[in-house]
C-alpha cells in the first residue's frame, strides 16, 4: 500500500490529513487501552512471568532485570508521549469550549439588550393603556353628563310648557305635567 503524500511550498513531503487522523486514532486507542483494567492485568501477568522465569532458573536474574528495565523504560517514554498527546487534545478541546463560552456570552449580552428594549416597550404600552383607560373614563363621564343634560333639558321644556299652559288658561285648572321633573 502506498502512502498518500502532499508537498508543502518548500518541497518537503507531508503525510495527508487522513493518515494523521488514523495515527491519532491509534494513539487514542493505545491511551484508552493503557488506562483499562485489561492493561493492568496484562502488565501484572507479564511481571509475574518475568520473575517466575528467574525463580525457575530458566533465565539469569541480571539478564531478566536488564531486559525488564529497558522494556519498562521504553514503555514509560511512550506513556509520557501518550499523556502529552492527550493533554494537547484536551487543550484543543478546551480552546474550542472557551470560544463557545465567549460566543454564548456575547449572545447573552445581546439578549440582555433585547430584554431591556422589550421592558421599555412594555412600560410604554402600560402608559398607553393607562391613558386609554383615562380617556375611556372621560368618555363615560361625558356621556353621563350629556344624558343628565338632556334629562334636565327635557324637564325644563316640560316646565316651560306647563308654565305656558298656566298662562293661556289663566285661572283654569293646570294640566298635569307630561314629564314631571326628576326628583318630584
Secondary structure as GFF3:
##gff-version 3
##sequence-region A 1 184
A	DSSP	beta_strand	5	7	.	.	.	ID=ss1
A	DSSP	beta_strand	13	15	.	.	.	ID=ss2
A	DSSP	alpha_helix	17	34	.	.	.	ID=ss3
A	DSSP	alpha_helix	37	55	.	.	.	ID=ss4
A	DSSP	alpha_helix	61	168	.	.	.	ID=ss5
###
